[in-house]
């Protein structure tokens, strides 16, 4: 997301990726991708999503200190956990209840309720 909402950074990275992809497409005789079209579409998406991007560690900490009820939901289950799951059939994150600590950067002792 940080690349998408930073216009200069996104443009530089997209130019490189489009150039790379167009070389592959050219080798296969396929039509090249238009930088302008892709850039315009993704910039529009970045502009629309930007108001929702924030530092969630700070957001959650303020909410917790303000007494808010916060629910972390993990529907994937232990067997899909990147560290404790049945590799190679895992996801790219921690899906156990302890994973809420690593994913949110909260220490477990800061929590007042826990359901697993």
N, C-alpha and C positions, 0 to 999 in steps of 0.2 A: 504494500500500500504506500509506503513512504516514497517509492520511486514514482508511482502513479500520480501522487498529489504534488510532486515537485517537478514543474514543467521542464526546466533545463536538464535536470538529471534524467528524466524519462525520455526526452527527445534524444539525448546522446546514446542511451542504452538501446532505444528502439532502432536508431539508425544502424548501429552495429548488427543487431539481430536481423533486421530486414535485409541488409546487405548479405549476411551469411546465408539466410534462407533463400534469397534470390539466386545465389550461386548454386545451391543444391537443386532448386527448381529448374534452373537453366540447364543443368547437366542432364536432367530427365526430360527436357523438352517441354516443360510446363510454363504457364504464364507467370510472370513476375508479380510479386505483391506490391501494391502501391503504398509507399511510405505515407503520403498525404492522407489517403483514406484511413489507414490504420491509425495514424497519429490523431486525426480528428475524432474518430470514434472513441479511442481510449482517453483522450483529453476530456471529452464530454463526460465520460464515466468518472474520471478522476475529479472533475469539478463537482459532480453530483454527490460523490461519496465523501469528499473532503470534510464536510461538517461533522461526519460521524467518526472521524479518526482522532484518537486521543491516546494519551499515555494511560493505559488501563490500570497500571499499578497504582498511580496517583489517584485515579478515579475511585478505585475500590477502597483504597486506604481512607480517603475522605468519607466515603459512604459508611465504612465500618466505624470510624471514629465518631460519626454523626448518629450512630445507633441504628443504621438501616439494616433490614433483614436482607441477606444476600444468599442466593441459591446457586450452587455450582452443580450442573447436571452432566453426568457422564454416562452415555448410553452404550458405549462400545464394549465394556466388560474387560475383565482381566486378561483373557486370552489374546486380546488385540493390543495390549499395552506394549510399547516399544521396548521396554526393559524387562518386563515379566511375562510377555506373551509367548505364543507358540510360533516362533520365527520359522519360516519367512512370512507367515500369515498374520502380520501385525500392521498397525497404523503408524503414523509418524509422530505420535504423541503419547503422553502418559494418560491412560484411561482409568486407572484405579483411583480410589478416593484420595490417596496420597498424592496423586498427580495434580489434584486441584492446588496443592501447595506449590509445586514446581511450575505449574502453568500460570498461576496468578502472582507468584513471588511472595505469597503470604507465609508467615511462619505458623505452624500448626497451633502453637500455644495462644495465638491471637483469636482463635475461634471459640465460640461459646456453645455451639451445637454441632452435632455430627451425625449424619445418617448414612449408612453404607448399605 
